[in-house]
Amino acid sequence: MRRDTTDCLDPDASDRLKIMAEAAMLAGEGLIRAARDRSRLSITEKTVGDFVSEADHEAEETIATYLNQSFPGYGWLGEESGERLSQADGLRWIVDPLDGTTNFLKGLPHWAVSIALYRGDDPLCAVIHDPIKAETFSAERGCGAYLNGQPIHVAPSAPLPTMLLATGVPSGGRITYLPHCLSDLDALMPQTAGIRRWGAAALDLAYVAAGRLDAYWERNLGPWDIAAGALIVEEAGGQMLPLWPDRTLLQSGSFLAGHPDTVAGILLSLDRGMR
């Protein structure tokens, strides 16, 4: 059965974006059911502190099956199922079926489904769906960014002491850039209104796009973590600045996101660059 996207997308959204939102909503419904009985889920540990459950796998399979019905031949890059090459002019889906798995498994209501369509390294459409809060963030190239069908914009540039930022602090088996992060926190925390670490990169980017956060930075994320959020931030008037200019955003997973003037100001506020 087709999901009703009337209340969650721009009225002029393309049919392709509507199908992406339907896939995200369908996966979200399954995740909500799984969340009600988390104790029965089969859980494995990919690396220390990095978990995956059968709910992740089932959501990714749901999304892949739904999208493939309408778009056979598109490539695929999923967090849990890996990569499939495109047979459709370089078009490929980049999917995180459950961004914020640890939050999900602990019963913290802060996680989302993330789906993006790319041609090569260029984003075309994006959906981030938060089924718990009934919020759907979306964007299409050149058409602006939306939350539940209403336009959204990044927060205007403001003095650093008034800014609320977000980041991710490395933990478990992914601590390569922990010294960099601690140095950033040491430089920024005394100068800002606060820094949040919420554990769901897609929602951090969506919140930057909606003006709820002034900026967000992180290093070493997977392409599925940021593919949808990158387009939504840019279409909301923001900038995704790679922290390693010689590598693409998807290759490095390392960036600073926010209003262009905000991004420039944060970089200047650090004693050394955030590279």
Buried (B, 14 or more C-beta within 10 A) or exposed (E): EEBEBEEBBBEEBBEBBBBBBBBBBBBBBBBEEBBEEBEEBEEEEBEEEBBBBEBBBBBBBBBBEBBBEBBEEBBBBBBBBEEBEBEEEBBBBBBBBBBBBBBBBEEBEBBBBBBBBBBEEEBBBBBBBBBBEEBBBBBBBEBBBBBBBEEBBBBEBBEBEEBBBBBBBBBEEBBEBEEBBEBBBEBBEEBBEEBBEBBBBBBBBBBBBBBBBBBBBBBBBBBBBBBBBBBBBBBBBBBBBBBBEEEEBBEBBBBBBBBEEBBBBBBEEBEEEBE
